[in-house]
Amino acid sequence: MMDMHCHVDLYPNHGEILDDIRKSGFYVLSVTTVPSAFEGTRNLTHGIKNCRTALGLHPQLAHQRKNELAIFDQLIGETRYIGEIGLDGSRGFKEHFADQMLVFNHILERCEHYRNKILTIHSLNAVNEVLTCLNEHPNAGTPILHWFLATKQQIETAVRLGCFFSIGPAMLYSERAKKIISWLPKDRILLETDGPFGTLRGKILYPSDAVLVIQYLSEIWNMSSGEVITEIESNLKDLVS
């Protein structure tokens, strides 16, 4: 089992999140929002073998932290995982879209030098633009579209581009998100929480809470929980192999 999008460094209590990662044994991808946070976040989970740290620059911070691309370039060789990156076209951030595009394309170009990167990508209200950028940088690595809200046609495009999709418990309380989940191919689905931003009934989600998605997938796929877990874990192996 896994949590492929978790902001470990941003939990209010680091002791609680680290304890959850250790006890669950889940494979956890600890994402960062700025390059300057990478080393501190990696040190936070030092010694936890089932946790990997990603190097990111969040689109909502692109206009404020684009100067950190120099730090990104220095650190990119230290991890296979890149994220959180992407684009955000929602209100309050669309006005900075040029900076977001500059940052996202810079990162994709740098990733193309490695060809084996795994990227966790934000695409809120910017799905077409994200897919266009991925199409223009086909060797950047394997994209995971996190909390992906899209049309059927956009999903088909994403699948053709080799994307995986990470879904979390918070998505199950949106009818739109549930419909989108039903359109995703089984062999491309991974789990996430997006904690501490992902919440359920006001409670912050922890990596161990990713299991809450299993029962829902069991129902819509007409499979046992065990079969769903086997499928999800097989997807993770395909991703990292």
C-alpha positions in Angstrom: 0.0 0.0 0.0 1.0 3.6 -0.5 0.5 7.3 -0.2 2.0 8.9 -3.3 1.3 12.5 -2.4 1.8 13.6 1.1 3.3 16.9 2.5 5.1 15.3 5.4 7.0 18.5 6.3 3.8 20.6 6.6 2.0 18.5 9.2 1.5 20.4 12.4 3.0 17.5 14.5 5.9 15.8 12.8 6.0 13.1 15.5 2.5 12.0 14.6 3.1 11.8 10.8 6.4 10.0 11.2 4.9 7.5 13.6 2.1 6.9 11.1 4.5 6.2 8.3 6.5 3.8 10.4 3.5 1.9 11.8 1.7 1.7 8.4 4.7 0.4 6.5 3.1 2.2 3.5 5.4 3.4 0.6 5.1 7.2 1.1 6.1 9.9 -1.3 6.9 13.0 0.7 6.4 16.0 -1.7 7.9 19.5 -1.2 6.5 22.8 -2.3 9.8 24.7 -2.7 13.3 23.4 -3.5 14.7 25.0 -0.4 12.6 22.7 1.7 14.0 19.5 0.1 17.0 18.8 2.3 15.2 19.5 5.5 12.2 17.3 4.5 14.6 14.5 3.5 16.4 14.8 6.8 13.0 14.6 8.6 12.3 11.1 7.3 15.9 9.9 7.4 16.1 6.3 8.2 12.5 5.5 7.2 13.2 3.1 4.3 9.6 3.1 2.9 9.6 7.0 2.5 11.0 8.9 -0.5 11.4 12.7 -0.8 10.4 14.5 -3.9 11.9 17.8 -5.1 9.2 20.3 -6.1 8.1 23.9 -6.8 4.4 24.2 -6.4 2.6 26.3 -9.1 0.8 28.4 -6.5 4.3 29.6 -5.3 5.9 29.8 -8.7 5.6 33.6 -8.9 7.2 34.0 -5.5 9.8 31.3 -5.7 10.9 31.1 -9.3 14.3 32.3 -8.2 14.7 28.9 -6.5 15.0 27.1 -9.9 18.7 27.5 -9.4 18.4 25.4 -6.2 16.2 22.9 -8.1 18.9 22.5 -10.7 21.5 21.8 -8.0 19.4 19.2 -6.3 17.7 17.4 -9.2 20.3 14.6 -9.3 19.7 13.7 -5.7 16.2 12.2 -6.1 14.2 10.3 -8.7 11.0 11.9 -7.5 9.9 15.4 -8.6 6.9 17.2 -7.1 4.8 18.9 -6.3 4.9 20.6 -9.6 2.4 21.7 -12.3 0.0 24.5 -13.2 -2.9 26.1 -11.4 -5.5 28.1 -13.3 -7.8 28.9 -10.4 -8.8 32.3 -9.2 -5.9 34.1 -7.5 -3.2 32.1 -9.3 -4.2 32.4 -13.0 -2.8 36.0 -13.1 0.7 34.4 -12.4 0.3 31.7 -15.2 3.3 33.0 -17.2 5.5 32.4 -14.2 3.9 29.0 -13.6 4.6 28.0 -17.3 8.2 29.2 -17.0 8.8 27.1 -13.9 6.9 24.0 -15.1 8.6 23.9 -18.5 12.0 24.5 -16.9 11.5 21.6 -14.6 10.3 19.3 -17.4 13.3 20.3 -19.6 15.7 19.4 -16.7 14.0 16.1 -16.1 14.4 15.2 -19.8 18.2 14.9 -19.2 17.5 12.0 -16.8 14.5 10.1 -18.5 13.7 8.1 -15.3 12.1 10.7 -13.1 8.7 10.1 -11.5 6.6 13.4 -11.3 3.6 14.2 -9.2 1.7 16.9 -10.8 -0.9 19.5 -9.8 -3.4 20.5 -12.6 -6.3 22.3 -11.0 -8.2 24.3 -13.6 -5.3 23.8 -16.0 -5.6 20.3 -17.3 -5.2 21.0 -21.0 -2.2 23.2 -20.4 -0.5 20.5 -18.2 -1.2 17.8 -20.9 0.2 20.1 -23.6 3.4 20.6 -21.6 3.8 16.9 -21.0 3.3 16.2 -24.7 6.0 18.7 -25.5 8.4 17.0 -23.1 7.8 13.3 -23.7 11.1 12.2 -22.0 10.6 14.1 -18.8 9.6 10.9 -16.9 6.5 9.2 -15.7 3.8 11.6 -14.6 1.4 11.0 -11.8 -1.6 13.3 -12.0 -2.6 14.0 -8.5 -6.3 14.7 -7.5 -7.0 14.8 -11.3 -10.3 16.5 -12.2 -10.8 16.1 -15.9 -13.1 15.1 -18.8 -13.2 11.6 -20.3 -11.3 12.9 -23.3 -8.6 14.5 -21.2 -8.2 11.2 -19.3 -7.8 9.4 -22.6 -5.1 11.9 -23.6 -3.3 11.5 -20.2 -3.4 7.7 -20.6 -1.8 8.0 -24.1 0.9 10.2 -22.5 1.7 7.4 -20.0 0.2 9.1 -17.0 -0.7 7.4 -13.7 -3.4 8.9 -11.4 -3.3 9.2 -7.6 -6.6 9.3 -5.8 -7.4 9.9 -2.1 -10.2 9.6 0.5 -11.2 13.3 0.2 -12.2 12.7 -3.5 -14.9 10.2 -2.4 -17.0 13.0 -1.0 -17.4 14.7 -4.4 -19.8 13.3 -7.0 -17.8 14.8 -9.8 -14.6 13.2 -8.5 -16.2 9.8 -8.1 -17.4 9.9 -11.7 -13.9 10.7 -12.8 -12.4 7.9 -10.7 -14.8 5.5 -12.5 -13.3 6.5 -15.8 -9.7 5.8 -14.8 -8.0 2.6 -16.0 -7.4 0.2 -13.2 -3.8 -0.4 -14.1 -2.9 3.3 -13.7 -4.4 4.1 -10.3 -2.3 4.8 -7.2 -3.4 6.1 -3.7 -2.7 9.4 -2.0 -3.9 11.5 0.9 -2.6 15.0 0.1 -2.3 15.4 3.8 -2.3 17.7 5.7 -4.3 19.6 3.1 -6.5 16.5 2.4 -9.0 16.1 5.2 -12.1 14.0 6.0 -14.9 15.5 8.1 -12.4 18.1 9.3 -9.8 15.6 10.3 -6.3 15.7 8.7 -5.6 12.6 6.6 -2.5 10.5 7.4 -0.8 8.0 5.0 -2.6 5.0 6.7 -5.9 6.6 5.8 -5.3 5.9 2.1 -6.9 2.5 2.7 -10.3 4.3 2.9 -10.2 4.3 -0.9 -10.0 0.5 -1.2 -13.6 -0.2 -0.3 -14.9 2.2 -2.8 -12.7 0.8 -5.6 -13.9 -2.7 -4.5 -17.5 -1.7 -5.1 -17.0 0.0 -8.5 -14.6 -2.6 -9.8 -16.7 -5.5 -8.5 -13.5 -7.0 -6.9 -12.6 -8.0 -3.4 -10.6 -5.7 -1.2 -7.7 -8.1 -1.5 -7.8 -8.0 -5.3 -7.9 -4.2 -5.3 -4.9 -4.0 -3.0 -3.0 -6.5 -5.3 -3.9 -4.4 -8.3 -2.8 -1.1 -6.7 0.5 -2.6 -5.4 1.1 -4.0 -8.9 0.6 -0.5 -10.3 3.2 0.8 -7.9 5.7 -1.8 -9.0 5.1 -0.9 -12.7 5.6 2.7 -11.9 9.0 2.4 -10.1 10.4 -0.5 -12.3 
